[in-house]
Structure formats: C-alpha cells, structure tokens
C-alpha cells in the first residue's frame, strides 16, 4: 500500500484524519460535517444547503471574500462546498506546501462565519432550483422524485436545497440555530491527504479549529420499511425524451450484502461490454445510454437503473431492463463476468491511491458514520463474492414488489410503460 492512514480524536472531540501519500505531488484538504437535508424539518428544509452558501460569504478573519478565494487559488486551490442528504463537506485541492494556509481559511470559515447577505443568497438558491422544475414549478428532477417515492414523509425524501417556500422563509435565527447545533467538534471530521506529515497536520488542525465548540455526533431516524411495488410515478414534461429510473431499496455499505451488490452493479454496468449497455444500447438500440448505480446511506441504500429514450420506446426499454435483471436472478452470470468485475474493482482501488480527493472521501467522509475499512479489507470482501451470492442478492433485492419507477417526459408511450412496470417480467412477485 502506497499510503498511510491515521486517525486521531483531538481535545474537544474533533476527529482528524491524515492520509500520508509520499508518492503524490498534490494535496486535498476537506472538512466533513454530519448534517444534510435528512437532519432538517419541513419548516427549515434547505437550511443545511443555505448555510453552506453563507460560509462562502466570508468569516471574521476573511471579510473580503475575493481576497479569501484569491489566497487559496494562488496555491493551486479552489474553495468549494457540497451538501448532500446525510452530510456536508468543504474542500480544496492545493500544493502540499500550502496545506496550512488552506486549513486556516476553512477553519475560520466554519468556526466564525459572518452569516451575511441572506437576501442575496436566497435569490441565488432560488435560481439554482429552476434546474429542477418545469415552467409551472413542478419538480422534474428524477432523483428528487425517486427519493420521495422511496421514503415518503421521512427526511431522506426532502429536497437538498429545500423548497421555494422554505428558502424564502429562511431567517438568520434558523440558520444560527442549525449552525450552533451541528457545527460542533464531535460532528465533524477534518481530513488531509497528500505528501504531508501527520504530526504537523494535527498540530495545525488543533490550532485553527480551537474555537469549535464541543458537541456530540448527530443521529438520524431510520427510514420506514419501503412501500410495496411495483409503482410508477409519471410527471408529464414535453421534452424529446422520457427519462426513466427504476429503484430498488437495498442496504447500507456496512451490511454483509453490500460487497455482492457492488459486484452485481459492475456486472450490469461497468463499460460498454457489460450487461446493460450491451443489451439495451448496443444490441437493441432502445436508449442512447443506460446506467446502474448503488447509493448507500449509513442505514439504508438503493439500487437504481436509469436511462433516457424516445417516449414511445419507454415500455420496451423497461421490459428489456427487467429481462436483463431477471437473467441475474436466474443465475445466468458467467465466471468470466464475475472475475472481470472483481478485477476491475481491484484496479479501481489502485487508481484511488493516485487521487487525494478520493482518499479523503474514503477515509474522512466515511469516518462521519463508521470506521472506514481498508482497501485490503474491501478487496477481501469482494474476492469472497461467489456466483451464488450474486444470484442470492439479485433475488433478495431486484424484486417486482420492491420496484418504484419514475418517468419524466411526454405522455406518448405511457400505456405501454405502465404495462411493462406492472408486469416486470422475471422479477418475481
């Protein structure tokens, strides 16, 4: 292994993660916070994302945001932040000689933000939201719609940016309460990857995050049991294509079945020669592209198959996807496919060792929820997966009665699509 991973709990409860990579020539500085849209209520939905925006409005040490960004950009960096459903993170790449400066800027942003210009940020966020809605204001974002179908009234179904109503009603008091509750030492992980020294990094982290108040790690209410399917949610949107997603509830990445599910995903979609692209695109020309993904939270997960096609081909596309999934349930997977998926997985882990961003995500981001496994542990788990395991998890999770389908597009082809969803041939039930 070409790197060394270290984890320390600093005074006050802040976790510091350092990945020493002497073979690289760049570094990544990241701060992870266990707060996202699933930690919100209907009243303050969007506040985590709103707060992320406000951090970039400057801090008490860096009141001029142009100069703040210029400092980081001068050392090869680019300050950024992302809010997800279960966490938020702030990061910048940089030259290894300038990690201290980047930690100082991020530390000041996240411990003493000015929290100003709320009105301007509301306008910006409301503009961002227009990408997810049609001209009537209806949600046409497939991911938002799919999460709502899967999780109902649970906070995992909340939109990350909130709604126009909650954003317009956002107040400084709401933002300050959310900041005070979640931006505490026990709920944050500072992670640095690059040709750096662990002792020096921890010394800097201890100093620049000294103002961080003590506080516990956030907790979440687990989502309810998923509703029975199959079920289709269609949103009419008069575009040239219909966007389609089939979702199947699964498990977290800590579950014993996760390794087999990750291999199964690669069998389905890991290059043009894998099952889905070959059957759907190359052999039958039913869609320009099709993909499979496995999304994991710390307490649940979802296996998605997604594609876009001509509206009148949506039923045929769905039927072909179901036939492809049913072949896995029937055990029609060759040893060559299994070996290929395992081999590509191992190569993917090798590639990650050349990416400071991927390394801080693997070790720092995971640390918010559980101790991260090593690359060797993940390889061993994947290597243990058998053909029988792939058949078993296919039957357990890729089921007709678990399927929730989202379609966004014109009404053409809707009848055949409904019939294909209802039949879901080969998926049992």
N, C-alpha and C positions, 0 to 999 in steps of 0.2 A: 504494500500500500504506500502510495507516494505522499501521504499527508498524515498529520497527527491531529486528532480531535480532542479538545479539552473542554471541560465544563466546570464552572465554579459558581457557588452561591455566595454573593458578596454581602457584606454587612447591610442589613435592611431588607434583604431577601431578593435583590435583583440577581437574575441569572446572567452570567457572562459565558459565551461560547466562543472559543477560538479554534480555527482550523488552520494549522500551520502548513503552508504549501510552498516549500523552498524551490520547487521546480517552476513556479509561475512568475510572471512579471507584472501582474496587476492584482489589485485587492478589491474587496467588496465589504462595505460597512452597512449593516442592517439593524433595525430595531423592530422587534415583533411585539405586538400587543394583543392579548386575547380579548378583543372586542370587535364586534361587527354587527350586522343587522339582526342576527339572532339574539343579541343582548339588548334589544330595544323593545318598546311597546308600540301599540298602534298610535299613541299620542306623539311619541318622539321618533317615529320611524324615519331613518335617514340621518340621525344626529351623528353617528359614527363617521359617515362619509362627509358630512358637513364640517365636523371637527378636523378631519384630515385636510380639507381645503384651507381651513383657517390657520393651521400650523405654518403654511407657506406664506402667510401674511406678516411674518416676522416675529421676533422674540425681543425680550428686553435688552439683550446684548446686540442683537442684529435687527435694528429697527428699519434699516434700509434694505428691502428685500432684493433689490437689484445687486447691491454690493454683496449681500449674503450669498446669492447664487453665483456671482462672479468669483468669489473666493474659491468655491468648490469647483467650478468649471475650470479655473486656472490650473488645477492639479489633476485634470482629466476626469472630473466628476460630473454628475448630473442629478441633482436632488429630485427625488420622486416619492410618491406615496400611493398605496393601493388599499382600498377597503374591500373586504370580502364578507361572506355571510358569517364566518366564525372568527376572523382576525383582521387586523390592520397591520401594515408594515411600511416602513420608511427606509430608504436605502439610497446609496450612491456608489458607483464604482469609483476608483481613484488610483493614483500612483501609490505604491507601497510606502513611499517616503512621506506621504501626506495623510495617512490614516488618522493621526492625532487631530489634525485640523477638521476632518470630516466628522469625527466623533464629537468634537466640541460644538460644531454647528448643529448636528442632530440632537445632541444632548440639551442644548439651550432651547431649540425649537420645541422639544417635547416636555421640558420641565418648566419653562417660563414663557409660554406663548402670549402674544399681545391680545389675541382674540378680538381683532378689529375688522371693520369693513364687512359686517354681516350682510348688509343690504346688497352690496356688490356681489358677494358670493352666492346669494340666493338667485340673482339674475343668471350667473354663470351656470349654476347647477340646473336651473330650470331649462336653460338652453341645451345642456347635456341630455336632459330627459327626452328631448324631442326625437332623438335617435331611436327611442323605444316605443314610440306611439305613432298612430296614423293622424291624418288631418282632423279627425274627430276626437282625438285624445285617448283612443282605446289602445291598450297595451298590445303590441305586436311582437314583442321580444320573446323568442321561443324559450329561452332559459327561464325568464320570469314566469311565463305561463306554465312551464313544466313543473317548476318548484311549487307553484300554487296548487296544481293538481295532485302532487305527491304529498304535500304537507298541510294543506288546508288552512286552518287558523293558527297553526304553530308558527313561531317567529322565523323558522327556516324558510317559510314561504314569503316573508317580507321582501320587498324590493330593496336592494342595497342603497340606492340613492333616496329612498323614500317616495312619497307621492307629492304632486304639486301642492296639495293642501297642507301636508305636514311640513314641507320646506318653507312655504310662505308663512306658516305659523311658528317657525323656529325662533326662539328667543335666546338672548345671551344667558339667561338663567338656566335654561335647559342645557345649553352647551356646557356651561361651567359645572353643573351637577354631573353630567356624563363624564367630563374630564376628571373631576375630582374622584369619582368612584372607580374608574377603570385604569387611569394612568398612574398606577402605583407600582412599587417595586416588585411585589410578588406576582404581578400580572404581566410582566414584561421580560423580554429576553434581548440582550444586545449580542449580536453575532458579527464576527470579523473573520474573513478568510483571505489568505494571501501569504506572501513571504514575510511573515511578521513573527514577533516573539510574544508568547502568551503572557509572560510576566509583565512586559511593558504595556500590552493591551489592557490587561486587568487594572493596572495602575491608573491608566488614563480613564477607563470606564468608571472606576470608583470615584475619581475626582469630578468628571463632567456630569455625572448623574447623582451627585451628592444631594441635590435639592429634591430628589424624588421622594415623595412620602411613602412610608411603609403601608402595606395593604396586601390583602390575600389574592390568590389566583381566582379568576372568575369561574363560575359554574353555569351550567345550562340545563334546562328541562329537556329531557329526551323527546324526540318526536313520537306521536302516536303510531300505532300499527297502521301500515298503509292501507288505503281502501282497496276493495276488490275490483278487478277489471274483468274484461277489457273495457276501456272507456276512451272515447275520442272527444277532445275539445277542439272545435274548429273556429278560427277567427277569420272572417272574410276580409281580405285585403287584396285589392285589384292590382296585382303585380303580374309579371310574366311567368313567374314560377310559384309553386307551392313549396314552402319549407316544412319539413316533416321531422318530428322527433318521437321515437318510441323509448319510453323509460321503464326500467325495471328496478325496484328497490333491492339493495344488497346490504353490505355490511361495512364496518369501519376498516381502516387499514391495519388495525391491530388484531383483527379477527383471523382465526386459523384458515378460513377460506379465501382470504384476500390474495395470497400468492397464486392460488389456482385461478382466481378471477382475472388477475393481471396477465397471466399466461394466456388465458382464453381470449382476452381482449387483443393480444398480439396475434393470435391465430386468425381472428376475424379481420383485424385492420392493422397492418404493420408493413406497408408498402403495396405497390400495385399487384404483386403476385399473391397477396393474401386473400382470404375468402371473400370478404365483402366487395372490395374494389373489383376483383375478377368477375364474380357472379353478376354484380349489379351494373357495373360500368363497362368493363371490357367485353364481357360475353353477351350482355343483353341491351346495353345502351339505355338503361332506364333513368339514369341520372348522370349529371356531369361529374358529381363527386358524392361520396358517401363515407361516413366515418363512424367509428365506435370509440367510446370513452368510458373511463371508470373514475368517478368522482367520489372521494371519501371524506367524510367528516369524522370526528373522533368517536361518534356514537351511532353512525349510520352511513349509508352510501347509496349510490345509484349507478346503474349501468345504462348508458344511453347509446342508441343508434340513430344517426341523423343523416338526412340527405335533402337535396333540393331537386325538383324535377318539373317538367311541364305539368300543368294542373290535371290534365286528363290521364296522366301516367301515374298519379299518386297511388291508386289502388294496386296497379301492377307492381310498383316499387315496394309497397308494403308487403304484398304477397311474396315477393322474391326475398325480402329481408327475413320474413318469417320462415320461409323454406330453408334459408341459409342457417338460421338459428336452430331449426328443428334437426338439421343434419348433425349438429353438435350434440343435441340431446339424445340422438340415436347412436352416439358413439362413433360416428363416421369422421374420425380425426386420425390422421396417419402419424406414425412415429416421426417421420420426416418433418411434419408441421410442428410437432411438439419440440423436437430438437432445434429447429430453426428459431422458434420463439424463445427458447431458453438461451440459445447462443446470442441472439440479438439483445436480449435483456442484459446479459453479462457485458456485452460491448457497450451498451448504453451506460452502465455503471462506470466502465472505464472512461468513457467520454466525459462523464460528470466531473472526474478528477481534474480536468482541464478548465473547469468553469468555477470561478469563485462565487458567482451568483447561485449556481446550483448547489454548491457545497453549503453555503449559509442557509439556503432554503431547507435542505435535507436535515441538517443538524440544528440550526437555530429555530426555524419555523416549527419543526416537529416538537421541539422541546417545550413549546407552549402547552402541549397536550399530553405528552408521554415521553419517556426516554427514547430517543431515536435508535433504531437498530443500525448496526454497522453494515457496510457494503457486503462484507463476508457473510453476515447473518442473513441478509436478504438473498444473496446468491444461493446459500444452502437451502433456504425455504423454497426458492424457485426450482432448484435442482431436484427437490423431493417430489415435485408435482408429477403425477402419473397420468396416463391416458384415462384411467378410471376416474381420477379426480376431476378431470375436465368434463367428463360425462356427468358426474355427480353434481357439480356446481351448475352446469347448464340446466339440468332438470330442476334443481332447487330454486334457481333464481330467474331463469329466462322462461317464465310461465305466462300462459294466456291470462290467467286470473289475477296476475300481478301487473299486467301491462297498462300503462297510461300513455295515450298518444296525443300529441299536439300537432295541429296542422294550421299554418298561416298562409292564406292565399285565396284565389278566386273560388267561386262556388262550383266551377266546372270540375267534373270528376269526383264530386263529393259522395255521390251514391256508391260508386264502386269502392271508394276509400272506406266508407263505413262498413261495407260488406267484408272487405279484407281484414279490417280491425276486428270485427265481430267473429270471423272465422279463426283468424290467427292460426292457420293450419300448421299442425305439427308441434304446437306449443302446449299441448295437454289441456286439461280442464274443459 
